[in-house]
Amino acid sequence: MRLFGRFVLAASVALTLAAGAASAQDKKLRIGTEGAYPPFNYASADGTLGGFDIDLGKALCAGMKAECEFSVQDFDGSIPALQAGKFDAIINITITPERAEKVEFTHKYYQTPPPIAVPKDSTISGTSPDDLRGKA
């Protein structure tokens, strides 16, 4: 699921927020995250969550003057947990057409450029279209 071609992280974050910004000020905003995908989200030895997604979630909550509560959820269970009401939003999920049939997404907030890998003994030395032309 998180193979090298994965285009990363769409925030299903701003999270129902646009719709619930006023009410978010009156309650705790529960955000689901995987907690196992550094540097975006991870749990430290003491269980404290950190990473880019966590910082982004905290900034969104601060901007909305809402209290933030993060819940760790395995990636494959994120959408079912959201649908079951375990949390109000997910902060680490890739947009796919199949997932878009189940949940609403914000605009993606991060794009991982796809890497190119070749065997160590390859004669390919660059990554431009010209470098790769005819190498199939």
N, CA and C atoms as an extended XYZ file, in Angstrom:
408
Properties=species:S:1:pos:R:3:atomname:S:1:resname:S:1:resid:I:1 pbc="F F F"
N         0.824       -1.190        0.000 N   MET     1
C         0.000        0.000        0.000 CA  MET     1
C         0.863        1.246        0.000 C   MET     1
N         1.974        1.242        0.723 N   ARG     2
C         2.829        2.413        0.755 CA  ARG     2
C         4.073        2.162       -0.077 C   ARG     2
N         3.915        1.560       -1.233 N   LEU     3
C         5.038        1.298       -2.106 CA  LEU     3
C         5.541        2.591       -2.699 C   LEU     3
N         6.671        2.484       -3.417 N   PHE     4
C         7.359        3.690       -3.829 CA  PHE     4
C         6.569        4.578       -4.757 C   PHE     4
N         5.553        4.098       -5.412 N   GLY     5
C         4.764        4.931       -6.292 CA  GLY     5
C         3.667        5.687       -5.572 C   GLY     5
N         3.606        5.562       -4.271 N   ARG     6
C         2.525        6.191       -3.507 CA  ARG     6
C         2.642        7.704       -3.557 C   ARG     6
N         1.583        8.341       -3.992 N   PHE     7
C         1.531        9.788       -3.885 CA  PHE     7
C         0.904       10.054       -2.540 C   PHE     7
N         1.631       10.827       -1.778 N   VAL     8
C         1.374       10.854       -0.364 CA  VAL     8
C         0.309       11.851        0.040 C   VAL     8
N        -0.133       11.621        1.096 N   LEU     9
C        -0.820       12.410        2.073 CA  LEU     9
C        -1.807       13.430        1.579 C   LEU     9
N        -2.995       13.055        1.600 N   ALA    10
C        -4.043       14.007        1.367 CA  ALA    10
C        -4.705       14.218        2.704 C   ALA    10
N        -4.915       15.416        3.049 N   ALA    11
C        -5.507       15.651        4.349 CA  ALA    11
C        -6.995       15.563        4.215 C   ALA    11
N        -7.498       14.600        4.773 N   SER    12
C        -8.929       14.536        4.937 CA  SER    12
C        -9.125       15.331        6.203 C   SER    12
N        -8.221       16.277        6.354 N   VAL    13
C        -8.051       17.016        7.569 CA  VAL    13
C        -8.934       18.214        7.607 C   VAL    13
N        -8.564       19.247        7.054 N   ALA    14
C        -9.231       20.502        7.241 CA  ALA    14
C       -10.648       20.164        7.455 C   ALA    14
N       -10.864       19.171        7.589 N   LEU    15
C       -11.502       18.117        8.303 CA  LEU    15
C       -12.941       18.347        8.538 C   LEU    15
N       -13.552       18.239        7.667 N   THR    16
C       -14.933       18.385        7.994 CA  THR    16
C       -14.979       19.736        8.676 C   THR    16
N       -13.810       20.319        8.717 N   LEU    17
C       -13.556       21.526        9.444 CA  LEU    17
C       -14.244       22.701        8.819 C   LEU    17
N       -14.094       22.826        7.546 N   ALA    18
C       -14.742       23.954        6.931 CA  ALA    18
C       -16.200       23.923        7.316 C   ALA    18
N       -16.788       22.760        7.298 N   ALA    19
C       -18.190       22.641        7.663 CA  ALA    19
C       -18.401       22.826        9.149 C   ALA    19
N       -17.411       22.434        9.946 N   GLY    20
C       -17.637       22.460       11.380 CA  GLY    20
C       -16.754       23.410       12.139 C   GLY    20
N       -16.194       24.410       11.476 N   ALA    21
C       -15.248       25.295       12.155 CA  ALA    21
C       -15.854       25.967       13.377 C   ALA    21
N       -17.048       26.448       13.260 N   ALA    22
C       -17.655       27.119       14.411 CA  ALA    22
C       -17.887       26.136       15.544 C   ALA    22
N       -18.402       24.956       15.227 N   SER    23
C       -18.654       23.994       16.290 CA  SER    23
C       -17.367       23.373       16.792 C   SER    23
N       -16.291       23.364       15.976 N   ALA    24
C       -15.013       22.804       16.413 CA  ALA    24
C       -14.449       23.602       17.576 C   ALA    24
N       -14.793       24.890       17.631 N   GLN    25
C       -14.301       25.717       18.735 CA  GLN    25
C       -14.907       25.278       20.061 C   GLN    25
N       -16.047       24.619       20.015 N   ASP    26
C       -16.737       24.235       21.229 CA  ASP    26
C       -16.441       22.814       21.668 C   ASP    26
N       -15.628       22.080       20.912 N   LYS    27
C       -15.390       20.695       21.256 CA  LYS    27
C       -13.985       20.273       20.904 C   LYS    27
N       -13.681       19.073       21.277 N   LYS    28
C       -12.407       18.475       20.961 CA  LYS    28
C       -12.482       17.915       19.547 C   LYS    28
N       -11.452       18.155       18.758 N   LEU    29
C       -11.371       17.614       17.412 CA  LEU    29
C       -10.522       16.350       17.470 C   LEU    29
N       -11.127       15.230       17.140 N   ARG    30
C       -10.444       13.933       17.194 CA  ARG    30
C        -9.888       13.606       15.811 C   ARG    30
N        -8.569       13.450       15.728 N   ILE    31
C        -7.892       13.219       14.455 CA  ILE    31
C        -7.215       11.857       14.469 C   ILE    31
N        -7.497       11.054       13.458 N   GLY    32
C        -6.858        9.751       13.318 CA  GLY    32
C        -5.582        9.860       12.508 C   GLY    32
N        -4.570        9.116       12.914 N   THR    33
C        -3.299        9.056       12.193 CA  THR    33
C        -2.696        7.680       12.391 C   THR    33
N        -1.805        7.299       11.507 N   GLU    34
C        -1.217        5.961       11.577 CA  GLU    34
C        -0.178        5.835       12.688 C   GLU    34
N         0.638        6.840       12.860 N   GLY    35
C         1.657        6.790       13.906 CA  GLY    35
C         2.837        5.900       13.580 C   GLY    35
N         2.949        5.465       12.328 N   ALA    36
C         4.036        4.543       11.967 CA  ALA    36
C         4.596        4.850       10.580 C   ALA    36
N         4.626        6.119       10.183 N   TYR    37
C         5.092        6.489        8.850 CA  TYR    37
C         5.981        7.728        8.938 C   TYR    37
N         7.168        7.575        9.600 N   PRO    38
C         8.052        8.722        9.729 CA  PRO    38
C         8.564        9.161        8.353 C   PRO    38
N         8.815       10.417        8.170 N   PRO    39
C         8.788       11.506        9.144 CA  PRO    39
C         7.423       12.176        9.252 C   PRO    39
N         6.416       11.611        8.605 N   PHE    40
C         5.096       12.245        8.608 CA  PHE    40
C         4.339       12.020        9.904 C   PHE    40
N         4.367       10.811       10.416 N   ASN    41
C         3.739       10.526       11.709 CA  ASN    41
C         4.431        9.330       12.327 C   ASN    41
N         4.689        9.429       13.624 N   TYR    42
C         5.380        8.357       14.336 CA  TYR    42
C         5.120        8.509       15.826 C   TYR    42
N         5.324        7.414       16.538 N   ALA    43
C         5.225        7.441       17.991 CA  ALA    43
C         6.626        7.295       18.560 C   ALA    43
N         7.004        8.170       19.472 N   SER    44
C         8.314        8.075       20.116 CA  SER    44
C         8.266        6.958       21.160 C   SER    44
N         9.393        6.674       21.769 N   ALA    45
C         9.485        5.580       22.744 CA  ALA    45
C         8.470        5.727       23.879 C   ALA    45
N         8.161        6.960       24.250 N   ASP    46
C         7.196        7.172       25.338 CA  ASP    46
C         5.745        7.225       24.846 C   ASP    46
N         5.550        6.983       23.540 N   GLY    47
C         4.198        6.965       22.984 CA  GLY    47
C         3.717        8.304       22.456 C   GLY    47
N         4.511        9.357       22.628 N   THR    48
C         4.141       10.677       22.137 CA  THR    48
C         4.184       10.687       20.614 C   THR    48
N         3.136       11.206       19.995 N   LEU    49
C         3.094       11.297       18.542 CA  LEU    49
C         3.858       12.523       18.055 C   LEU    49
N         4.533       12.381       16.929 N   GLY    50
C         5.262       13.489       16.327 CA  GLY    50
C         5.272       13.345       14.823 C   GLY    50
N         5.842       14.330       14.165 N   GLY    51
C         5.990       14.299       12.723 CA  GLY    51
C         5.219       15.416       12.042 C   GLY    51
N         5.418       15.495       10.729 N   PHE    52
C         4.822       16.541        9.906 CA  PHE    52
C         3.294       16.576       10.035 C   PHE    52
N         2.650       15.407        9.932 N   ASP    53
C         1.185       15.364       10.021 CA  ASP    53
C         0.687       15.847       11.380 C   ASP    53
N         1.381       15.463       12.426 N   ILE    54
C         0.974       15.858       13.778 CA  ILE    54
C         1.126       17.372       13.940 C   ILE    54
N         2.261       17.906       13.460 N   ASP    55
C         2.468       19.361       13.528 CA  ASP    55
C         1.395       20.099       12.732 C   ASP    55
N         1.060       19.578       11.554 N   LEU    56
C         0.026       20.200       10.731 CA  LEU    56
C        -1.329       20.155       11.443 C   LEU    56
N        -1.674       19.018       12.009 N   GLY    57
C        -2.934       18.896       12.749 CA  GLY    57
C        -3.011       19.863       13.915 C   GLY    57
N        -1.917       19.979       14.656 N   LYS    58
C        -1.878       20.910       15.786 CA  LYS    58
C        -2.042       22.359       15.310 C   LYS    58
N        -1.408       22.686       14.185 N   ALA    59
C        -1.535       24.048       13.644 CA  ALA    59
C        -2.971       24.326       13.207 C   ALA    59
N        -3.614       23.346       12.583 N   LEU    60
C        -5.012       23.522       12.183 CA  LEU    60
C        -5.901       23.732       13.412 C   LEU    60
N        -5.681       22.925       14.427 N   CYS    61
C        -6.483       23.069       15.647 CA  CYS    61
C        -6.240       24.420       16.308 C   CYS    61
N        -4.987       24.832       16.346 N   ALA    62
C        -4.679       26.139       16.943 CA  ALA    62
C        -5.369       27.248       16.168 C   ALA    62
N        -5.352       27.155       14.846 N   GLY    63
C        -6.009       28.163       14.019 CA  GLY    63
C        -7.504       28.202       14.226 C   GLY    63
N        -8.083       27.057       14.569 N   MET    64
C        -9.525       26.990       14.813 CA  MET    64
C        -9.863       27.201       16.282 C   MET    64
N        -8.819       27.358       17.113 N   LYS    65
C        -9.003       27.481       18.555 CA  LYS    65
C        -9.776       26.276       19.105 C   LYS    65
N        -9.380       25.101       18.601 N   ALA    66
C       -10.005       23.851       19.032 CA  ALA    66
C        -8.969       22.994       19.738 C   ALA    66
N        -9.434       22.174       20.636 N   GLU    67
C        -8.555       21.210       21.282 CA  GLU    67
C        -8.385       20.019       20.344 C   GLU    67
N        -7.159       19.548       20.204 N   CYS    68
C        -6.838       18.429       19.313 CA  CYS    68
C        -6.598       17.164       20.114 C   CYS    68
N        -7.122       16.060       19.637 N   GLU    69
C        -6.839       14.754       20.231 CA  GLU    69
C        -6.522       13.797       19.087 C   GLU    69
N        -5.330       13.204       19.117 N   PHE    70
C        -4.920       12.282       18.070 CA  PHE    70
C        -5.160       10.850       18.514 C   PHE    70
N        -5.610       10.023       17.569 N   SER    71
C        -5.796        8.595       17.808 CA  SER    71
C        -4.965        7.834       16.798 C   SER    71
N        -4.221        6.850       17.268 N   VAL    72
C        -3.440        6.012       16.367 CA  VAL    72
C        -4.342        4.911       15.831 C   VAL    72
N        -4.289        4.734       14.528 N   GLN    73
C        -5.125        3.731       13.851 CA  GLN    73
C        -4.298        3.128       12.725 C   GLN    73
N        -4.307        1.796       12.591 N   ASP    74
C        -3.576        1.209       11.477 CA  ASP    74
C        -4.145        1.769       10.179 C   ASP    74
N        -3.281        1.914        9.185 N   PHE    75
C        -3.650        2.592        7.949 CA  PHE    75
C        -4.883        1.978        7.298 C   PHE    75
N        -4.909        0.653        7.181 N   ASP    76
C        -6.031       -0.003        6.505 CA  ASP    76
C        -7.360        0.184        7.234 C   ASP    76
N        -7.304        0.441        8.518 N   GLY    77
C        -8.533        0.635        9.285 CA  GLY    77
C        -8.953        2.081        9.433 C   GLY    77
N        -8.224        3.011        8.811 N   SER    78
C        -8.499        4.442        9.000 CA  SER    78
C        -9.887        4.850        8.519 C   SER    78
N       -10.239        4.476        7.302 N   ILE    79
C       -11.546        4.879        6.775 CA  ILE    79
C       -12.685        4.210        7.537 C   ILE    79
N       -12.622        2.900        7.795 N   PRO    80
C       -13.693        2.307        8.596 CA  PRO    80
C       -13.822        2.946        9.984 C   PRO    80
N       -12.695        3.290       10.605 N   ALA    81
C       -12.755        3.935       11.923 CA  ALA    81
C       -13.369        5.330       11.834 C   ALA    81
N       -13.046        6.061       10.769 N   LEU    82
C       -13.658        7.377       10.555 CA  LEU    82
C       -15.166        7.228       10.375 C   LEU    82
N       -15.561        6.265        9.552 N   GLN    83
C       -16.982        6.044        9.296 CA  GLN    83
C       -17.720        5.593       10.556 C   GLN    83
N       -17.017        4.905       11.444 N   ALA    84
C       -17.635        4.436       12.687 CA  ALA    84
C       -17.662        5.515       13.765 C   ALA    84
N       -17.088        6.689       13.480 N   GLY    85
C       -17.124        7.785       14.444 CA  GLY    85
C       -16.028        7.743       15.482 C   GLY    85
N       -14.990        6.919       15.259 N   LYS    86
C       -13.887        6.845       16.217 CA  LYS    86
C       -13.136        8.172       16.285 C   LYS    86
N       -13.073        8.887       15.168 N   PHE    87
C       -12.497       10.224       15.134 CA  PHE    87
C       -13.225       11.050       14.094 C   PHE    87
N       -12.925       12.353       14.078 N   ASP    88
C       -13.619       13.290       13.204 CA  ASP    88
C       -12.957       13.464       11.842 C   ASP    88
N       -11.676       13.150       11.753 N   ALA    89
C       -10.924       13.343       10.516 CA  ALA    89
C        -9.700       12.441       10.522 C   ALA    89
N        -9.146       12.241        9.343 N   ILE    90
C        -7.896       11.493        9.177 CA  ILE    90
C        -6.879       12.469        8.615 C   ILE    90
N        -5.655       12.431        9.141 N   ILE    91
C        -4.667       13.370        8.621 CA  ILE    91
C        -3.632       12.719        7.723 C   ILE    91
N        -3.629       11.431        7.572 N   ASN    92
C        -2.623       10.811        6.696 CA  ASN    92
C        -3.269        9.768        5.798 C   ASN    92
N        -3.708       10.192        4.643 N   ILE    93
C        -4.319        9.234        3.731 CA  ILE    93
C        -4.171        9.725        2.297 C   ILE    93
N        -3.874        8.805        1.425 N   THR    94
C        -3.698        9.110        0.014 CA  THR    94
C        -5.054        9.165       -0.676 C   THR    94
N        -5.243       10.137       -1.546 N   ILE    95
C        -6.497       10.244       -2.301 CA  ILE    95
C        -6.477        9.219       -3.428 C   ILE    95
N        -7.499        8.389       -3.466 N   THR    96
C        -7.715        7.483       -4.592 CA  THR    96
C        -9.193        7.582       -4.970 C   THR    96
N        -9.547        7.240       -6.204 N   PRO    97
C       -10.966        7.273       -6.580 CA  PRO    97
C       -11.821        6.366       -5.691 C   PRO    97
N       -11.292        5.213       -5.311 N   GLU    98
C       -12.057        4.291       -4.464 CA  GLU    98
C       -12.325        4.900       -3.090 C   GLU    98
N       -11.330        5.527       -2.517 N   ARG    99
C       -11.506        6.155       -1.203 CA  ARG    99
C       -12.422        7.366       -1.296 C   ARG    99
N       -12.354        8.085       -2.404 N   ALA   100
C       -13.203        9.269       -2.586 CA  ALA   100
C       -14.675        8.905       -2.669 C   ALA   100
N       -14.977        7.644       -2.945 N   GLU   101
C       -16.373        7.188       -2.914 CA  GLU   101
C       -16.868        7.029       -1.481 C   GLU   101
N       -15.942        6.943       -0.526 N   LYS   102
C       -16.291        6.683        0.870 CA  LYS   102
C       -16.173        7.890        1.785 C   LYS   102
N       -15.225        8.789        1.473 N   VAL   103
C       -14.979        9.946        2.339 CA  VAL   103
C       -14.745       11.189        1.496 C   VAL   103
N       -14.874       12.342        2.117 N   GLU   104
C       -14.582       13.615        1.466 CA  GLU   104
C       -13.125       13.971        1.731 C   GLU   104
N       -12.455       14.531        0.746 N   PHE   105
C       -11.059       14.929        0.881 CA  PHE   105
C       -10.910       16.436        0.715 C   PHE   105
N        -9.889       16.978        1.376 N   THR   106
C        -9.446       18.331        1.090 CA  THR   106
C        -8.508       18.218       -0.110 C   THR   106
N        -7.901       19.324       -0.487 N   HIS   107
C        -6.841       19.250       -1.483 CA  HIS   107
C        -5.639       18.588       -0.829 C   HIS   107
N        -4.866       17.832       -1.602 N   LYS   108
C        -3.688       17.222       -0.993 CA  LYS   108
C        -2.716       18.307       -0.572 C   LYS   108
N        -2.016       18.043        0.501 N   TYR   109
C        -1.114       19.041        1.039 CA  TYR   109
C         0.343       18.656        0.889 C   TYR   109
N         0.628       17.508        0.302 N   TYR   110
C         2.009       17.094        0.105 CA  TYR   110
C         2.074       16.148       -1.072 C   TYR   110
N         3.082       16.314       -1.898 N   GLN   111
C         3.284       15.455       -3.059 CA  GLN   111
C         4.687       14.875       -2.976 C   GLN   111
N         4.789       13.565       -2.929 N   THR   112
C         6.088       12.916       -2.945 CA  THR   112
C         6.471       12.640       -4.386 C   THR   112
N         7.608       13.157       -4.811 N   PRO   113
C         8.013       12.843       -6.184 CA  PRO   113
C         8.361       11.357       -6.287 C   PRO   113
N         7.951       10.714       -7.373 N   PRO   114
C         8.241        9.284       -7.489 CA  PRO   114
C         9.733        9.053       -7.707 C   PRO   114
N        10.326        8.106       -7.001 N   PRO   115
C        11.740        7.816       -7.173 CA  PRO   115
C        11.963        6.873       -8.357 C   PRO   115
N        13.188        6.814       -8.806 N   ILE   116
C        13.581        5.868       -9.839 CA  ILE   116
C        14.671        4.991       -9.238 C   ILE   116
N        14.510        3.698       -9.338 N   ALA   117
C        15.508        2.763       -8.817 CA  ALA   117
C        16.006        1.893       -9.955 C   ALA   117
N        17.311        1.680       -9.989 N   VAL   118
C        17.931        0.808      -10.994 CA  VAL   118
C        18.921       -0.096      -10.280 C   VAL   118
N        19.267       -1.237      -10.895 N   PRO   119
C        20.300       -2.090      -10.281 CA  PRO   119
C        21.615       -1.327      -10.137 C   PRO   119
N        22.424       -1.713       -9.161 N   LYS   120
C        23.691       -1.023       -8.911 CA  LYS   120
C        24.616       -1.034      -10.122 C   LYS   120
N        24.532       -2.067      -10.940 N   ASP   121
C        25.424       -2.152      -12.092 CA  ASP   121
C        24.818       -1.539      -13.364 C   ASP   121
N        23.751       -0.772      -13.231 N   SER   122
C        23.075       -0.159      -14.363 CA  SER   122
C        23.946        0.897      -15.027 C   SER   122
N        23.758        1.072      -16.316 N   THR   123
C        24.447        2.137      -17.047 CA  THR   123
C        23.652        3.441      -17.019 C   THR   123
N        22.445        3.404      -16.459 N   ILE   124
C        21.626        4.616      -16.353 CA  ILE   124
C        22.220        5.484      -15.254 C   ILE   124
N        22.522        6.734      -15.589 N   SER   125
C        23.157        7.595      -14.592 CA  SER   125
C        22.345        8.844      -14.282 C   SER   125
N        21.242        9.043      -14.974 N   GLY   126
C        20.435       10.234      -14.722 CA  GLY   126
C        18.967        9.885      -14.649 C   GLY   126
N        18.157       10.883      -14.370 N   THR   127
C        16.721       10.650      -14.214 CA  THR   127
C        15.867       11.519      -15.121 C   THR   127
N        16.479       12.248      -16.015 N   SER   128
C        15.703       13.087      -16.925 CA  SER   128
C        15.052       12.202      -17.992 C   SER   128
N        14.030       12.712      -18.653 N   PRO   129
C        13.425       11.932      -19.748 CA  PRO   129
C        14.453       11.508      -20.796 C   PRO   129
N        15.416       12.388      -21.106 N   ASP   130
C        16.446       12.028      -22.081 CA  ASP   130
C        17.325       10.887      -21.569 C   ASP   130
N        17.661       10.915      -20.274 N   ASP   131
C        18.485        9.852      -19.688 CA  ASP   131
C        17.784        8.496      -19.767 C   ASP   131
N        16.467        8.514      -19.673 N   LEU   132
C        15.702        7.269      -19.610 CA  LEU   132
C        15.155        6.813      -20.956 C   LEU   132
N        15.185        7.687      -21.958 N   ARG   133
C        14.643        7.362      -23.280 CA  ARG   133
C        15.309        6.114      -23.849 C   ARG   133
N        14.488        5.157      -24.285 N   GLY   134
C        14.986        3.940      -24.915 CA  GLY   134
C        15.533        2.900      -23.957 C   GLY   134
N        15.353        3.099      -22.675 N   LYS   135
C        15.912        2.170      -21.688 CA  LYS   135
C        14.939        1.078      -21.265 C   LYS   135
N        13.733        1.069      -21.837 N   ALA   136
C        12.713        0.107      -21.402 CA  ALA   136
C        13.081       -1.312      -21.741 C   ALA   136
